Amino acid sequence: MLRSVEINTVVVLPESPFHNVHWCDSLELSLDCFICQRSGRTTVFVTGAERAVCSGDDQTEEHYTAGRIAAFDHTQEDRRTSLRAVVDYWWAPFHDAKRDEPATALTRRPWVRHHLGYYCPEQNKSGQLDLQTNVIRPVSSSCEHCSAPLIQSQEAPHIRLLT
């Protein structure tokens, strides 16, 4: 069955200094994988890729799975930048023998990890930071080169099963 998940994420940018913070074209999402028949697998999606990569586990190596980013739209208004991503993936029912639980269309404890890039004007170097659902909010990130504040996340990304 084809499933779709919508992910909405908003972060607040500081007033200064400008670091050109931007969303990177990939994300990681926890899904139940019908190929390795394990629940809660980290699945990596890249914009434009025709398939995703499941992380597997200690007994199953990472492998391709049927999934892609169907939409990746970002907007910026005032000091807020938001990302809306829609992920399509194939899912089929199975039973995770290791955890002794049935798979679900959207895993029991869904989470997402976003990657954001930036450029430090003071040091003329680029950097990257991660933002994910399963951390205590509010959370802030700073430039690894000059320690200037980059983003603040007031609320976790919203994950919603569409179909």
N, C-alpha and C positions, 0 to 999 in steps of 0.2 A: 504494500500500500504506500502510495506517495503521501508524505506528511510535510507540512510547512510550519515553521516557527518564526514568529516575529520577535525581534529584539530591539528595544528602545533604550538608549543610554544618553544621559545628559551630564555634562561637566561644566563647571564654572571656571573661566580663565581669569587670572589676575589682571589688574589694570596696567601694570608695567613690571619689568621690561618685556617687550615683545619677543617671543621665542618661536613664532610660527608653529604652534602646536597643531598637529593634524592626525587624523585617523589613518592607521595603516590598513592595507587592503586584505588583512587576514583576521580571523577570529578562531577561538577554540570554544567548543560547546560540548557539554556532557550529554551523551546519547546512549541508548541501549543498542548494541550492534548485533544484527542478525547473522552476520558472517562469522564472527568468532563466538557468538552466542554468550556474550557477557554484558552485564548491565553497567551503566555509569561510566562508559569509556570516554576518554578525552578524544574528541574528533576535531581535526584541524581542517578549516575551510579557507580557501584563498579565492579572492575575486577573479573570475575568468577561468578558473580551473574546472574541468569537466567531472572531477571526482574529488572526494575528500579522503583523508587519511585517519584511520582509527589507530589509537596508540597501542591496542592489544594489552597484554599483561605479562607477567613473568613466565607464562607458559606459551603464549601466542605472540609472535612478533607483530610489529605494526604492519598494517595492510591497507589497501585501497578499499573504499566503501562507496556506495552510490549516494552521492550528496553534492550539493553545490550552493553557492551564494546566488540567490535569484534577484535580490535587490540590495543595494548598498548606497544609501542616500544620507548625506550629512548637510546640516545647515548651521549657520552661525548668526546669532542675533545678540547684539550688545556684547556681553561678556559670557554668553552661554553658547556652547557648541553641542549639537546633538547628532546622534547617529541612529538611523533606522536601518536594520538589516533583516532581510527575509532569507531563511535557509530552507531549501527543499532537500529532503532525504528519503530514502526508501527504508521502510520498516516492515518487518514480518514478526508475528508472535513466536516466542520461544520461551524456554525455561532456563534460567541461569543456574546451572547445577552447583557451581561453587558457592553462590550466595543463597541458594534454595529459594528463589523468588521468580515470579513470572516477569517477563519484560513488559514495559509500557511504552506507548507511543512517544511520550516525553518522559524521560527517565524520572524516577521518584524524587531525586534531589537535583534538579537542573541547575547548572551554573554556566556562565559564559566568561571568557577572558578576552578583552580587547587589547590591542597594541596601539600606542600612539607614538608618533615621532615628533621631534622638535629640532630646532637649530639654535645654539647659543651664540648670540651676537658678540658677547664679550670675549669668548675663547675661540670663536670661529670653528666650532665643532658641533656635530649632530649627536643626538642621543635618542633613546627609546625608553618608554615606560609602559607598564602593564596596568590594567584596571580590570577587576573581576568582581563578580557578585558576592562571593563568600568571604568578605572582609567586613569588619565593623565600620560603620559610617558615623560621622563624616570621615573621609580619608583625603589626605593631600599628598601631592608629589612635587618634588623640587628638581631643578636642573642638577645633573651630576657634575657639571663643570663649574658653575658659579653659585650654586645653592639658591637661586631665585625661585620663588614659587611658580609652578606651572599650571596645575589644575587642582580643583577641589571637587570631590564627588559627595553630594549630599544624600543621594539615595541610590540603591543598587539598580543595575539594569533590569528592565522588565522583560520577562520571557513569557511568551504567550503562544500556545499551540493553536494554529489556525485551522488545519484540517487533519 
